[in-house]
């Protein structure tokens, strides 16, 4: 049974409300004062972000379903808010995304927005939301620059991109202080460039040497020449990548050319369950992840941190997602659900859906959830930037049967297995 722990929810039987671009929401039960809150967002049904965006949307829809299944959200005036949604295909396209968020606000009159997947698309949607004073929870954008624009109503769920690759330096410094040569090969797009810029600044300050750095265009499929150049540099560690499709192709090419490095850390791709299908090409590769199914977040860890716990446990979320979609959740799915959870918490704390009061509640949010800690920066320039959540590092290893499995390996206090270092 799918369950959701809500602090201010009445368990009532109401009609579940689901709205798409082609349907009309059903009315809630007339015996209880009711409010239908419509959530607007886009999904990349087509284009290069299909895989990640679909998972994110699945997580968001699961949250909507579960809120409605327990009756909705009780407001301070006694009304019950049930959830509906309106969504369109953004085609993984920046111009399309901007136009659709304008449509969601100006024509569909949605109450709240959830951001699209990727920093690039979020950069198109966020100014539209902020200009119109509409709250948008960004479920799938990590670029720091996306949240350094004096936004007043846009909030980030992910750890910023600056936190993606820098833990790899901590790993090297801790396990192998002599490993100082770094090669960087990354996708030429906002998120990857932000992650690389941050780690580049950090590695120089820590005495590392960049022996190779290059970028490849989005949509690249042939990595042979890049990897030849990278291999010639003979680095101790390789950092880079971009998203799922390119990261998988890059890992395959590294294995094909027999590139040997003590540590290989790629963005985004290793966290996807299908990465394990690469077999030996995946073995030992690490990746930063916003969340993993075996992440050790719990009400106990919240208590230890002196913070309130909110929402389902990690096992409850994983089980409900498996039951709904027949597969394990990725961090994209967890981010979609967490975005909804953050909005729900703020509505409950505000006791209303009134924008200014929900904004104030978001600004004061500091909680621990199955996704980890959530807290937002309130400084003017970086308002809405995520400052509470932390990354985990996972690695593809073999279990006792030889099957490829993901293990959380860093930080040590959240690890479920020791890091394989150097890569076998």
N, C-alpha and C positions, 0 to 999 in steps of 0.2 A: 504494500500500500504506500502510495506517495504521501509524504507528510511534510508539513511546513510549520515550524514553531513561530508563532506571531505573538508579539507582546500585547497588542491591543486588537485582537480579532475575535469576533463572535462566530461560533460554529453554527451556521445556518444553512438551510438548503435554498440556494438561489440559482437562478438560471445562469450557467456559464456563458460569458459573452465573448465571442471571438469575431473580430472584424477583419476582413481583408479588403483590397481595393474593389472587390466585386460583391460584397455582401453587406447586409444591414444588421446592426446589433439587435439582439433580442432584449426585451424590456425585463428588468429585474422584478421580483415578486412585489406585488402592489401592497402587501400587508406591512412591509418594512420600508421606511423612507430610504430611498436609494439614489446613488449618484453613479453614473457610468463615466469612468476616467479612461480616455482614449490615449494610448501610447503610439506615437508615430516613429517609424524608422525605415531605413532601406536595407535591402539584402542584395548581395551580389549573386543573383541567380545565374548570371552569365558573366564571362570575363575571367581575368586571372585570379581573382580572390574567391572563387566559388567555394573551394574546400573550407577555408578558414571562416568565411562569412556564413556559410550554411551551419557550421557548428555553433557559431556565436548566436545565430538566430534560434537554433534549437534550444540552447540554454535559456534564452530570453522567453521563448514560448512556454517552456516548462515552468518557469517562474509565474507567468501569467495564469497558466492552468492551475497551479497549486494555490495561488491566492484565491481564485474563484471557487475552487473545490471546497475550501474551508469557509466560504461565505463572503469573502471580501475583506476590506479594511474598515474598521469602525472609526469614524471621525468624532471629534469632540462634541458636535451637535447631535450625535446619535444616528446620523446617516451612515449607511453602509456603502462604501465605494467598491464597485466591481470593475474589472478591467476589460477593456476591448483594445484592439490594435488595428492600425492601418499601415500597410507596407507596400513598397514598390521595388522593382528590380533596378538597382543603380548601374548595372552592367559593368561594374568595376571602373566606372568612368567618372572623372572629376566634374566635368560640366553637367553630366546627367545628375550626379549627386546634388550639386548646388540647386539645380532646378527642382528636384523632387523634394528637398527640404523646404524650399519656398512654398511648394504646393501643399505639403503637409501642414504648414503653418497658416497660410493665407486662404487656402481653399477647403482643406479638410478640417481645419480648426481643432487639431489635436491638442490635448492638454499638456503632455510632456513628450520629450524626444529621447530616443536612445541613438547614439552615434553609429555610423557605419563602421565596417571593419577597415583598418589600415589608417595610417597617419595621413597619407595623401588625400583620401576621401574625407577624412575628418576635417582636414584643413579647408575643404570646400563647404562642409555642413556647419561647422562651428560659428563662423561669422554670421551666417544667416540666422541661426538660433539666437545668438547674442544680440544682434541688431534688433530683433523682434521681441526681446525680453522673454524668450522661451527657454525653460530649463532643459538642458541636454546632458545626459550622462553618457560619457564616451566609454563604450565597452571594449573597443579594440584598437586604440591609438596609443602609441608609446613615445612618439617624438617629443622631446622637451620643448622644442620651438613652438609646437602646436599650443602650448599652454604658457606662453610668455608674451601674451598679446592683450593683457588687461581685460580679459573676459570677465563678465560678472555672473553669467548663468551657465557656464560650461564646466563640467567636472570630469576628471580622469580616474578610471578604475585601475588601469595598469601601472605598474612601476615604470617610471620614465625610462626612455632608451639609454640614458646615461648610466643606468644600473645594469644593463644587459651583459656587457663584455668585461667590465672592470673586475668582477669576481674571479675571472680567469687569472688575472695578475696576482690576486690573493692566493690562489691555489699554487701557482708557480713559486711565489715567494715563500710559502709555507713548506711545500714539499721538496722543492728543488731550487734553492737560491742561486745556483750556478746557471740555471736555464735563463738566458737573457735575450736570445734572438727571436724576434717575432715577425711572422709574415701575415699580411692582411689582404684578403681578397673579398670584396663586398659588392652587393647590388647598389647601383646608382639611383637611389630614391631616398625620400626624407627620413624615414625611420632608420634605415641602415646607416646612412651618413651621420645621423645624430649619434648612434651607438658607437660608430667608429671614431668620430671626433672626440668623444668623451674618453674612450680608452686610449686614444693617441696622446691626449694631454696627460693622462695618468701614467702611462708607461714611460714616457720621457722623464717625468718627475721621479719615477722609481728606479731609474737607471737601466731600463730595458733598451734594446736597440731594434729599430725597424729595418729588417734586411730586404723587405719586399712589400710594396703596397700598390694595389691597383683596384679599379672598379670595373664592373661589367654592366651593360645596359639591362633594364628590366625586360623580361621575356627571353633572355639569353638561353640557348640550349646547347651550345658547343663550348666546353670549358677546356678543351685539350691544350690550346696555346697558353692560356692563363696558368694552367697547372704545370706545364713544362717550365715556365719561367719561375713559378713558385718553388718547384722542386729543386731547381738549380741554386736557389738561395740557401738551401739546407737549414731551415729554421728549427729552433727547439719547439716552437708552438705556432699553430695556425689559427687565426681568428677571422671571422667574416660571415659570408652568406647573406641572406636576405629574407626570403620567405620559403614556403614549403617546396614548390616545384623546382626552383633553381637550387635550393639547398640539397635536395636529393640527387640531382644531376651532378652537382659539385662533389658530393661524397663518393659517388660512383666513379668519377674521373680520378679522384685522389687514389682510390683503391686500384683502379686500372693501371695507373702509372707507378704504383708501388711507392707512393710518397710516404716517407717515414718521419713522424714527428712525435714528440713525447706527449703533446696535448693538442687535440683538435677541437675547437669550439665553434659551432655554427649557430647562427641565429634562426629561430623559429622552427626549421625543418625537423631537427631531432626530437622535438616534443610531440610530433604527430605520430600516432600509433603505427601508421603505415611505413614509417622510416625503418622499422625493424625488418620489413620485407627485403631490405637490401642485403640481409645476411651479413657476411664477413665485412662488407663495405661499411656497415653501421657499427661494428664492434669497436668499442672504446671511445666513440665520438661523444662528446659532451655538448650540452646546449642549455642556455638559460631558459627557464620556464616560469611563467607567471604563477603556475599552479600545477600540481600533479595529484593523481588519485590517492597516492599514499602519503601526501603531505600531512605533517603532524600538527595540524591546527585543531584545537579543541577548546571546550569550555574551561578545561584545566589550564591550558596555556593562556587563555584570556584572563583567568583569575590570577595567575602568576604575574601577568603584566599589569594588573590592576585596572583592567578594562572590561566593559560589558561584552558578553557573548551574544550574538544575534543570528537567528536563522537555523537551518538544518545543519547537522554534523556532516563531516566529510563522507562517512559511509552512507548516510541517508541520501545525500545529493547524488553520489555515484550510483546507488541502487535505483533511485527514481529515474535517473537519466538512462540507465541500462534498460529499465522496463519500458520507458517511453520510446527509445530509439534503437534498441537492440545492439548497442555497442558502448564501449567505454567513453566517457567524456574527455575531450581535450581541454587545454587551458583556454582555447577560444570559446568553448561551450561554457566553461566555468565563469569566464569573464562576462558573457551575456547574462547569465543568471545573477552574478554579483552586481551588475549594473542595476537590474531590477530590484534586487534586495536593498541596495543603497537608497534608491528612490523610495521604496516602501518604508524603510526606517525613517527617512526624513518626513514623509507624510504623517506617519504615526506620531513622531515627536512634535510636529507642528499641530496635529489634530485637525488638519484641514488640507485642501489642495490649493489654497491661496498661494500664489507664486512667491510673494515676499516672505511669507512665513516658512515656506518649504526651503527657500534659499537660505534663510537664517539657520534652519535645522541642518542643512547640508554643511554649512560653514562650521557648525559645532560638532559634526559627526566625528567620533573617534571610537571605533568598535573593532571587535575581532569576529570574523565570520569563517565559514568553511574555506573561503578564498584567502584568508589571512586578514591582517589589519587593514582598515580603511580610514584614512584621514586626509583632508584636503587643505592645501595651502590657502591662506586668506590674505596674503600680501597682494597689493593691487596688480602689479605686473604679472605675477605668476598665480593669480587666483584660480583655484580649481585644480592645480597640479597635485598629483598624488604624492603624499609624503609619508604615508604609513605603511604601505605594502612593500614587501621585500621579495626578491627573486629567489628561486631555488635553482640549483644546477642538477640536471639529470644526466645519466650516462647509459648508453646501450651496453649491456653485459649479457653473458650467457648464464642460464640457470643450470641446474644439475643434469638436465636432459639435453643441454646444448641449444635450447631454444633462446631466441633473442628476447630480452626483457629490459624495460626501463627501470632504473634505480635512481632515487634521489641520493646524491653523493656530497652535496655542499649547500649550505653551511653544515658543519659537523653536527650541530645540535638538531638539525632537521633530517639528517641523512638516514637512509634505510639500508645502505650498503657502503662499504669503503670504496673510494675511487680507485679504478684501475689506472695506475701510473707507474711507468710510462705505458702508453698504449701497446698492448701485446702484438 
